[in-house]
Amino acid sequence: SYEPATPSTVHLVLVGKGVTFDTGGISIKTADQMHLMVGDMSGAAAVMGTMDILGQLKPNIKVSAVIVSAENSPDGKSFRPGDILRYKNGLSVHIENTDAEGRLLLADGLIRAGELGATHVIDIATLTGSCYRALGPSFTGVMAVNRKLVNAITRAGGNHGEWCWRLPLPVEYRSMLKTIHADLNNIGGANAGATTAGLFLQEFVPPRTVWAHLDIAGTFWKSKAWKYYQEGPSGTGVKTLADLALRWNEHMA
């Protein structure tokens, strides 16, 4: 956590997904491209990189980091399809697919952000293949209700070539997460997968907190050199989040 010398009314909490390797768990992925799942901790890495920058450049707002971390592999103690989780906020979740694990971790992180007294929360994660299929390798998906925060994130990223594109969070799609077994299903079906993942996370956002979700599934890794990026991990999100915090008043004006 970083605290400015002058007390701040803004407390920005960054929540990063840190799955150290994602096999898909019991709902195991196919072998094709699974080696890239060493990068499923890219959201957490982005948050840690951001905090390193902010500790040196010292923004005028309070910023805290929450890292939610695990490995998702088959094991005798692994969660199984059909298991039910109950969270600290009282919501129950039916696990239909163990490969939709990132949102289960981020839900804990969002609850923790509320306990820390966040006024604003941004989570960042390699969350859905749907976002990659929708936006390709050059755009991070942004989901939020607050337009001012969406615009601020988009401007901050644009300053550094980290392009963002807003995806919708329609209330009617919330029904895709219905299940007879719990308050929420952990997946919403074949359609609008990035959006239903965002709607799932929205259920865990602390009351009266301004929130945004960044899906970097398409941008965390470059399969070939592009512009000033080399092939391999991109570090996407670091410059966006650092710029946002350092120029908060300008971006959120």
C-alpha positions, -999 to +999 in steps of 0.1 A: +000+000+000+012+035-009+002+066+012+009+101+000+023+127+023-009+147+022-040+127+032-061+116+002-099+112-001-092+087-029-082+051-022-076+032-054-072-006-049-057-026-077-066-063-077-044-086-098-051-122-109-021-143-101-027-179-113+009-192-115-001-218-140-036-227-154-041-262-167-079-257-165-080-279-134-104-309-135-120-292-166-085-295-182-076-274-213-064-289-245-026-292-249-026-266-277-010-233-264-012-245-228+024-235-223+013-199-225-005-204-192+027-195-173+014-160-181-019-164-163-003-144-135+000-113-158-026-093-140-008-098-106+025-089-123+010-057-138-002-047-103+032-054-087+049-035-115+026-006-111+032-004-073+070-004-079+066+027-102+042+044-078+066+039-049+092+058-068+071+085-085+047+091-056+012+100-068-011+122-047-036+095-041-036+064-018-031+032-038-032-004-025-025-037-042-043-070-036-028-101-053-050-132-055-028-162-063-031-200-068-022-227-092-050-243-112-041-280-116-058-314-113-053-328-078-071-348-051-079-315-033-089-296-064-123-280-068-146-301-089-175-293-113-206-293-091-188-279-060-204-249-042-184-220-028-197-195-003-180-162+000-175-138+029-202-115+015-227-144+017-230-152-021-228-188-031-213-199-064-218-232-083-186-243-101-197-256-135-163-254-151-130-253-131-113-235-160-133-204-151-111-201-120-098-165-123-131-149-114-133-171-083-100-156-070-109-121-081-141-123-061-121-127-030-099-098-040-128-075-046-143-083-012-109-076+004-107-042-014-139-033+004-124-043+037-095-020+030-118+010+025-115+014-013-132+043-030-122+029-064-112-006-075-097-018-107-091-055-113-069-068-141-067-103-153-061-127-182-097-137-178-115-149-209-107-163-243-139-145-254-122-111-249-093-122-271-116-135-298-136-102-297-108-077-296-077-096-308-042-091-295-040-053-295-069-042-273-076-047-236-113-051-228-127-026-202-159-033-183-174-008-159-206+012-152-189+044-144-181+062-177-157+087-161-135+058-149-137+040-183-126+072-201-098+078-176-084+043-181-087+046-219-068+079-219-041+067-195-036+036-217-037+056-249-008+078-236+014+047-238+001+026-267-019+003-244-052+005-262-085-002-244-120-009-257-151-008-236-173-039-236-209-038-223-223-050-190-261-053-198-282-062-169-303-086-189-272-108-194-271-114-156-297-142-162-270-162-180-254-168-146-285-183-131-284-217-116-307-237-094-278-247-072-265-214-059-267-176-062-244-176-092-229-200-118-193-195-124-198-195-162-225-180-183-225-203-214-211-201-248-221-165-257-208-132-244-182-149-222-162-118-214-193-098-205-208-125-183-174-128-165-176-091-159-211-094-146-200-122-122-173-099-108-197-070-104-216-090-079-186-088-055-178-052-059-181-034-025-211-011-021-206+025-031-173+017-047-164+027-083-151-003-101-136-013-135-124-047-148-096-050-173-094-082-194-059-086-208-063-121-222-055-109-257-028-084-248-006-101-221+014-119-247+027-110-282+029-140-306+052-119-328+070-086-326+046-057-329+054-020-330+078-015-299+068-048-283+091-078-287+076-113-290+066-127-257+051-112-225+041-076-230+038-062-194+005-047-205-014-027-179+016-014-159+019+019-178-019+023-179-024+019-142+007+039-133-004+068-155-039+067-142-027+070-105-001+096-112-024+118-132-056+109-113-070+144-109-064+152-146-079+119-158-109+120-135-117+157-139 
